[in-house]
Amino acid sequence: MALFVNNEEVPEGLLQAETQSLRARFAQLSPDQRAQYGFDDATMEMRAVEWARENVIERVLLRQEALRDESPLPAEALEAAVENMRQRFGGAEKMAEAGVSEETVREEAEAALRLDALLAQLKGRVKPAKSKDVASWYRKHMERWLVGESLRAAHIVKHVNEDATEEQARAAIDAAKAELDGGVSFEEVADRLSDCPGNGGDLGWFGQGKMVQEFEDVVFAMEPGQVSAVFRSPFGFHIAKVHDKKPPTTLPLNEVKQQIEAELRQERENQAVEEFVDQLRAKAKIEVLEPAKA
């Protein structure tokens, strides 16, 4: 199969590389994601080939449009782009082995610069989101701003590893617990006996999903000021103390405003490029020629 875009033949290697890239991405999809896209093994291969062709056509159209600009490029920027392109090809030795000429490298570097300029021009036309649009987007996606319960905790830990057996670690943590029960402060025992000393064993603030499950199961069931019994995790034996807790909350608009503005801008920039590509496609001559039968 030969692909021509405005009478320019697209190298078969470009299509193959894009197809292989999509195959690799599809292979990483979870079963739920495959179901969402309606993929099975047969459709995944078909989609990889189809999407690769469409992706390559879009890139070629943008490249062709970018190269219509024949205005002089800044010499310094061009030389930097050429050197970057040389490195992408693997340097002079690899270029020679692959039969890549210096002329080809300069052409590719110039094309990359002009394409960057074209995309910057398209994206530069996008206006910042208005405050009302940001507020509306915030309200429509309230679930994104929910922050679960968080807490500040400290711990004393004795690891089970090549330096300490299960029995040795258990005996050491029991000795630490005995000191706590005898009235010695948690911070003092943590700094003196824990395998992670310093700051009184303070772990700072964290929410669920940040620590191993066995640790979270204990500390999120505790109240501020409470000290746990000895418990086991994959790392060894722990004693935990909860210093403070924060209930679930919703982040206010002023804290996420910049994030929303950036996401809306990215969305609108992508849309601007897509619309421009659609205009190019509408005017383009695209041919897919099957090889002649013998």
LINPEQUI-V751992 format. One record per residue. N is the residue number from 1. RES is the residue in one letter. SS is DSSP state (helix for helix, strand for strand, loop for the rest). PSI is psi in whole degrees, 0 to 359 (NA if undefined). Layout:
BEGIN
n:N res:RES ss:SS psi:PSI
n:N res:RES ss:SS psi:PSI
END
This chain:
BEGIN
n:1 res:M ss:loop psi:132
n:2 res:A ss:strand psi:136
n:3 res:L ss:strand psi:128
n:4 res:F ss:strand psi:133
n:5 res:V ss:strand psi:111
n:6 res:N ss:loop psi:47
n:7 res:N ss:loop psi:5
n:8 res:E ss:strand psi:123
n:9 res:E ss:strand psi:131
n:10 res:V ss:loop psi:127
n:11 res:P ss:loop psi:134
n:12 res:E ss:helix psi:325
n:13 res:G ss:helix psi:328
n:14 res:L ss:helix psi:317
n:15 res:L ss:helix psi:317
n:16 res:Q ss:helix psi:318
n:17 res:A ss:helix psi:318
n:18 res:E ss:helix psi:321
n:19 res:T ss:helix psi:316
n:20 res:Q ss:helix psi:322
n:21 res:S ss:helix psi:317
n:22 res:L ss:helix psi:321
n:23 res:R ss:helix psi:316
n:24 res:A ss:helix psi:319
n:25 res:R ss:helix psi:318
n:26 res:F ss:helix psi:324
n:27 res:A ss:helix psi:338
n:28 res:Q ss:loop psi:356
n:29 res:L ss:loop psi:141
n:30 res:S ss:loop psi:164
n:31 res:P ss:helix psi:321
n:32 res:D ss:helix psi:320
n:33 res:Q ss:helix psi:322
n:34 res:R ss:helix psi:318
n:35 res:A ss:helix psi:322
n:36 res:Q ss:helix psi:320
n:37 res:Y ss:helix psi:355
n:38 res:G ss:loop psi:35
n:39 res:F ss:loop psi:138
n:40 res:D ss:loop psi:183
n:41 res:D ss:helix psi:320
n:42 res:A ss:helix psi:314
n:43 res:T ss:helix psi:329
n:44 res:M ss:helix psi:317
n:45 res:E ss:helix psi:318
n:46 res:M ss:helix psi:316
n:47 res:R ss:helix psi:321
n:48 res:A ss:helix psi:316
n:49 res:V ss:helix psi:315
n:50 res:E ss:helix psi:312
n:51 res:W ss:helix psi:324
n:52 res:A ss:helix psi:316
n:53 res:R ss:helix psi:315
n:54 res:E ss:helix psi:318
n:55 res:N ss:helix psi:316
n:56 res:V ss:helix psi:319
n:57 res:I ss:helix psi:315
n:58 res:E ss:helix psi:317
n:59 res:R ss:helix psi:319
n:60 res:V ss:helix psi:318
n:61 res:L ss:helix psi:316
n:62 res:L ss:helix psi:319
n:63 res:R ss:helix psi:315
n:64 res:Q ss:helix psi:317
n:65 res:E ss:helix psi:319
n:66 res:A ss:helix psi:322
n:67 res:L ss:loop psi:353
n:68 res:R ss:loop psi:337
n:69 res:D ss:loop psi:113
n:70 res:E ss:loop psi:15
n:71 res:S ss:loop psi:149
n:72 res:P ss:loop psi:141
n:73 res:L ss:loop psi:147
n:74 res:P ss:loop psi:128
n:75 res:A ss:helix psi:318
n:76 res:E ss:helix psi:317
n:77 res:A ss:helix psi:321
n:78 res:L ss:helix psi:315
n:79 res:E ss:helix psi:323
n:80 res:A ss:helix psi:320
n:81 res:A ss:helix psi:322
n:82 res:V ss:helix psi:314
n:83 res:E ss:helix psi:320
n:84 res:N ss:helix psi:320
n:85 res:M ss:helix psi:322
n:86 res:R ss:helix psi:316
n:87 res:Q ss:helix psi:324
n:88 res:R ss:helix psi:327
n:89 res:F ss:loop psi:355
n:90 res:G ss:loop psi:12
n:91 res:G ss:helix psi:174
n:92 res:A ss:helix psi:319
n:93 res:E ss:helix psi:313
n:94 res:K ss:helix psi:324
n:95 res:M ss:helix psi:316
n:96 res:A ss:helix psi:319
n:97 res:E ss:helix psi:323
n:98 res:A ss:helix psi:356
n:99 res:G ss:loop psi:27
n:100 res:V ss:loop psi:122
n:101 res:S ss:loop psi:161
n:102 res:E ss:helix psi:326
n:103 res:E ss:helix psi:318
n:104 res:T ss:helix psi:318
n:105 res:V ss:helix psi:316
n:106 res:R ss:helix psi:321
n:107 res:E ss:helix psi:316
n:108 res:E ss:helix psi:321
n:109 res:A ss:helix psi:316
n:110 res:E ss:helix psi:317
n:111 res:A ss:helix psi:319
n:112 res:A ss:helix psi:318
n:113 res:L ss:helix psi:315
n:114 res:R ss:helix psi:325
n:115 res:L ss:helix psi:317
n:116 res:D ss:helix psi:319
n:117 res:A ss:helix psi:319
n:118 res:L ss:helix psi:314
n:119 res:L ss:helix psi:321
n:120 res:A ss:helix psi:322
n:121 res:Q ss:helix psi:315
n:122 res:L ss:helix psi:315
n:123 res:K ss:helix psi:331
n:124 res:G ss:helix psi:341
n:125 res:R ss:loop psi:347
n:126 res:V ss:loop psi:129
n:127 res:K ss:loop psi:148
n:128 res:P ss:loop psi:150
n:129 res:A ss:loop psi:141
n:130 res:K ss:loop psi:157
n:131 res:S ss:helix psi:321
n:132 res:K ss:helix psi:327
n:133 res:D ss:helix psi:321
n:134 res:V ss:helix psi:315
n:135 res:A ss:helix psi:320
n:136 res:S ss:helix psi:317
n:137 res:W ss:helix psi:321
n:138 res:Y ss:helix psi:313
n:139 res:R ss:helix psi:325
n:140 res:K ss:helix psi:343
n:141 res:H ss:loop psi:41
n:142 res:M ss:helix psi:329
n:143 res:E ss:helix psi:336
n:144 res:R ss:helix psi:338
n:145 res:W ss:helix psi:6
n:146 res:L ss:strand psi:128
n:147 res:V ss:strand psi:122
n:148 res:G ss:loop psi:179
n:149 res:E ss:loop psi:140
n:150 res:S ss:strand psi:161
n:151 res:L ss:strand psi:162
n:152 res:R ss:strand psi:123
n:153 res:A ss:strand psi:163
n:154 res:A ss:strand psi:162
n:155 res:H ss:strand psi:159
n:156 res:I ss:strand psi:129
n:157 res:V ss:strand psi:141
n:158 res:K ss:strand psi:115
n:159 res:H ss:strand psi:147
n:160 res:V ss:loop psi:113
n:161 res:N ss:strand psi:199
n:162 res:E ss:loop psi:343
n:163 res:D ss:loop psi:347
n:164 res:A ss:strand psi:125
n:165 res:T ss:loop psi:171
n:166 res:E ss:helix psi:314
n:167 res:E ss:helix psi:319
n:168 res:Q ss:helix psi:317
n:169 res:A ss:helix psi:321
n:170 res:R ss:helix psi:319
n:171 res:A ss:helix psi:321
n:172 res:A ss:helix psi:319
n:173 res:I ss:helix psi:327
n:174 res:D ss:helix psi:324
n:175 res:A ss:helix psi:321
n:176 res:A ss:helix psi:319
n:177 res:K ss:helix psi:324
n:178 res:A ss:helix psi:322
n:179 res:E ss:helix psi:319
n:180 res:L ss:helix psi:315
n:181 res:D ss:helix psi:336
n:182 res:G ss:loop psi:359
n:183 res:G ss:loop psi:359
n:184 res:V ss:loop psi:142
n:185 res:S ss:loop psi:150
n:186 res:F ss:helix psi:317
n:187 res:E ss:helix psi:319
n:188 res:E ss:helix psi:315
n:189 res:V ss:helix psi:319
n:190 res:A ss:helix psi:315
n:191 res:D ss:helix psi:332
n:192 res:R ss:helix psi:325
n:193 res:L ss:helix psi:343
n:194 res:S ss:loop psi:151
n:195 res:D ss:loop psi:351
n:196 res:C ss:loop psi:70
n:197 res:P ss:loop psi:168
n:198 res:G ss:loop psi:138
n:199 res:N ss:helix psi:28
n:200 res:G ss:helix psi:25
n:201 res:G ss:helix psi:10
n:202 res:D ss:strand psi:128
n:203 res:L ss:strand psi:357
n:204 res:G ss:strand psi:192
n:205 res:W ss:strand psi:141
n:206 res:F ss:strand psi:155
n:207 res:G ss:strand psi:179
n:208 res:Q ss:loop psi:145
n:209 res:G ss:loop psi:358
n:210 res:K ss:loop psi:334
n:211 res:M ss:loop psi:170
n:212 res:V ss:loop psi:152
n:213 res:Q ss:helix psi:319
n:214 res:E ss:helix psi:324
n:215 res:F ss:helix psi:315
n:216 res:E ss:helix psi:322
n:217 res:D ss:helix psi:325
n:218 res:V ss:helix psi:306
n:219 res:V ss:helix psi:327
n:220 res:F ss:loop psi:351
n:221 res:A ss:loop psi:358
n:222 res:M ss:loop psi:165
n:223 res:E ss:loop psi:157
n:224 res:P ss:loop psi:135
n:225 res:G ss:loop psi:347
n:226 res:Q ss:loop psi:143
n:227 res:V ss:strand psi:134
n:228 res:S ss:loop psi:168
n:229 res:A ss:loop psi:173
n:230 res:V ss:loop psi:135
n:231 res:F ss:strand psi:162
n:232 res:R ss:strand psi:145
n:233 res:S ss:strand psi:176
n:234 res:P ss:loop psi:341
n:235 res:F ss:loop psi:336
n:236 res:G ss:strand psi:215
n:237 res:F ss:strand psi:142
n:238 res:H ss:strand psi:156
n:239 res:I ss:strand psi:131
n:240 res:A ss:strand psi:152
n:241 res:K ss:strand psi:131
n:242 res:V ss:strand psi:122
n:243 res:H ss:strand psi:319
n:244 res:D ss:strand psi:162
n:245 res:K ss:strand psi:148
n:246 res:K ss:strand psi:132
n:247 res:P ss:loop psi:167
n:248 res:P ss:loop psi:146
n:249 res:T ss:strand psi:171
n:250 res:T ss:strand psi:127
n:251 res:L ss:loop psi:134
n:252 res:P ss:loop psi:160
n:253 res:L ss:helix psi:319
n:254 res:N ss:helix psi:337
n:255 res:E ss:helix psi:339
n:256 res:V ss:helix psi:5
n:257 res:K ss:helix psi:312
n:258 res:Q ss:helix psi:322
n:259 res:Q ss:helix psi:316
n:260 res:I ss:helix psi:317
n:261 res:E ss:helix psi:318
n:262 res:A ss:helix psi:319
n:263 res:E ss:helix psi:318
n:264 res:L ss:helix psi:321
n:265 res:R ss:helix psi:315
n:266 res:Q ss:helix psi:318
n:267 res:E ss:helix psi:317
n:268 res:R ss:helix psi:327
n:269 res:E ss:helix psi:316
n:270 res:N ss:helix psi:319
n:271 res:Q ss:helix psi:321
n:272 res:A ss:helix psi:318
n:273 res:V ss:helix psi:317
n:274 res:E ss:helix psi:317
n:275 res:E ss:helix psi:322
n:276 res:F ss:helix psi:317
n:277 res:V ss:helix psi:320
n:278 res:D ss:helix psi:320
n:279 res:Q ss:helix psi:319
n:280 res:L ss:helix psi:320
n:281 res:R ss:helix psi:322
n:282 res:A ss:helix psi:332
n:283 res:K ss:helix psi:351
n:284 res:A ss:loop psi:156
n:285 res:K ss:loop psi:109
n:286 res:I ss:strand psi:124
n:287 res:E ss:strand psi:134
n:288 res:V ss:strand psi:110
n:289 res:L ss:strand psi:123
n:290 res:E ss:loop psi:147
n:291 res:P ss:loop psi:144
n:292 res:A ss:loop psi:139
n:293 res:K ss:loop psi:142
n:294 res:A ss:loop psi:NA
END
